[in-house]
Amino acid sequence: MRTKLGAAAAVACVVMLSGCGGDNGGDDAPAGSPPTRVVSEQGPFFGECGSVTDDEVKDAFKMPGFGTVTRNSVGCVWEVSGPTGPSVSFSWYRGSPIGREAAGSDRLARPPMPVEIRGHKGFIGQVPGLLCELGLQYGDDFFHWSVTFGLFPPTTDECGVARQLAELTASRVQE
């Protein structure tokens, strides 16, 4: 009987104490963490794969057909011969700061240089003869193209490809 009474008393204490927390204004973030940022607008629609077709990527990249094309809700990857081979990728970032992507480019020895396409600013980072990435800002969102030849000899200028694909996406975006 004492065990049942003790258990009932413990449950009652837990229930009562759970209501004793202070009012934090509905913010469940730990003290000292930055406030949650809410994006008020829906932002642009870039379309699947940046509204660029497989043939347009192949033509810009100047490589034979892609062995693998991966598509999901935020991006696409075109690969010629697996992870060490040539590839092109498109990514769409909703409510994410482009500066973080540019800083990552800088840390990976691809110093970001300013670029502007159709009135939208962004960055372009490059390892000549190997890789180029281009990000373009649209309000709270941005898209990012990355072009690499992997272990293969380049067939064209990787930043020319990234810029051509970014211009196609920018010309087709629905704002």
C-alpha positions in Angstrom: 0.0 0.0 0.0 2.8 2.4 0.9 4.5 1.7 -2.5 1.2 2.6 -4.3 0.9 5.8 -2.2 4.5 6.8 -2.9 4.1 6.2 -6.6 0.9 8.3 -6.7 2.6 11.1 -4.7 5.5 11.1 -7.1 3.3 11.3 -10.2 1.3 14.2 -8.6 4.5 16.1 -7.9 5.7 15.6 -11.5 2.4 16.9 -12.8 2.4 19.9 -10.5 6.0 20.8 -11.2 5.7 20.6 -14.9 3.4 23.6 -14.8 5.9 25.6 -12.6 8.3 26.6 -15.4 8.7 30.3 -16.1 7.0 31.9 -19.1 9.5 32.3 -21.8 7.1 34.0 -24.2 6.6 30.8 -26.2 10.2 30.7 -27.3 11.6 27.3 -26.8 15.1 28.2 -27.8 17.8 27.9 -25.2 19.0 31.0 -23.5 21.7 32.8 -25.5 20.8 31.3 -28.9 20.0 33.6 -31.7 16.3 34.2 -32.4 14.6 32.1 -35.1 14.4 33.9 -38.4 11.1 33.7 -40.2 11.1 34.3 -43.9 7.9 36.3 -44.6 7.7 35.9 -48.4 7.5 32.7 -50.4 10.5 33.6 -52.5 11.2 32.8 -56.1 10.6 29.5 -57.8 13.6 28.2 -59.7 12.0 25.1 -61.1 13.3 21.5 -61.1 17.0 21.5 -61.8 17.0 25.3 -62.1 14.6 25.1 -65.0 17.5 23.7 -67.1 17.2 20.6 -69.2 19.6 17.6 -69.3 20.4 18.5 -72.9 21.3 22.1 -72.0 23.6 20.9 -69.2 25.2 18.4 -71.6 25.7 21.1 -74.3 27.2 23.7 -71.8 29.4 21.0 -70.2 30.7 19.7 -73.6 30.8 16.2 -72.3 29.1 13.0 -73.6 25.9 11.9 -72.0 25.6 11.7 -68.3 25.7 8.2 -66.7 23.7 9.4 -63.7 21.2 12.2 -63.2 19.8 12.6 -59.6 16.8 14.9 -59.0 15.2 15.8 -55.7 13.2 18.7 -54.3 16.2 21.0 -53.8 18.6 20.1 -56.5 20.0 18.0 -59.3 23.4 16.3 -60.0 24.6 15.2 -63.4 27.5 12.7 -63.3 29.5 11.4 -66.3 31.4 8.5 -64.5 30.8 8.4 -60.8 32.0 10.6 -57.9 35.6 11.1 -59.1 34.5 12.0 -62.7 33.0 15.1 -64.2 29.8 16.4 -62.7 27.5 19.4 -62.6 25.1 20.2 -59.7 22.3 22.6 -59.0 21.1 23.4 -55.5 18.4 25.7 -54.3 18.6 27.2 -50.8 15.4 28.7 -49.3 15.9 31.2 -46.4 19.6 30.5 -46.2 22.4 33.1 -46.3 24.5 33.0 -49.4 27.4 34.4 -47.3 27.8 31.1 -45.5 28.2 29.3 -48.9 30.7 32.0 -50.1 32.7 31.6 -46.8 32.8 27.9 -47.4 34.2 28.4 -50.9 36.9 30.7 -49.4 37.9 28.1 -46.8 38.3 25.5 -49.6 40.8 27.7 -51.5 38.2 29.0 -54.0 38.2 32.7 -53.1 34.7 34.1 -53.8 34.6 36.9 -56.4 31.5 39.1 -56.8 29.3 38.3 -59.8 26.0 39.9 -61.0 23.5 38.3 -63.4 20.2 40.0 -64.4 20.5 42.4 -61.4 21.1 39.7 -58.8 24.4 39.6 -56.9 26.3 36.6 -55.9 29.7 35.0 -56.0 31.9 32.8 -58.2 34.7 30.6 -56.8 37.1 28.6 -58.8 40.0 26.1 -58.8 41.2 26.7 -62.4 41.0 23.6 -64.6 39.1 21.6 -61.9 36.1 23.3 -60.3 33.9 26.3 -60.4 30.9 27.3 -58.3 28.5 30.2 -58.8 25.8 31.3 -56.3 23.2 34.0 -57.0 21.1 35.7 -54.3 17.3 36.2 -54.6 16.1 38.0 -51.5 16.3 35.5 -48.6 17.1 32.6 -51.1 19.8 31.7 -53.5 20.7 29.1 -56.1 24.1 27.5 -56.6 25.7 25.8 -59.6 28.9 23.7 -59.2 30.9 22.4 -62.2 33.8 20.0 -61.8 35.8 17.9 -64.2 37.0 15.6 -61.4 40.0 13.6 -62.4 39.3 14.1 -66.1 41.0 16.8 -68.3 38.7 19.8 -68.8 36.7 20.0 -72.0 35.8 23.7 -71.6 36.1 26.5 -69.1 34.3 25.4 -65.9 33.3 28.9 -64.9 31.9 29.5 -68.4 29.7 26.5 -67.9 28.6 27.6 -64.4 27.8 31.1 -65.7 25.9 29.8 -68.8 23.8 27.6 -66.6 23.2 30.4 -64.0 22.1 32.7 -66.8 19.6 30.1 -68.0 18.2 29.7 -64.5 18.1 33.5 -63.9 16.2 34.0 -67.2 13.6 31.4 -66.2 13.1 32.1 -62.5 9.5 32.9 -61.4 9.7 35.7 -58.9 
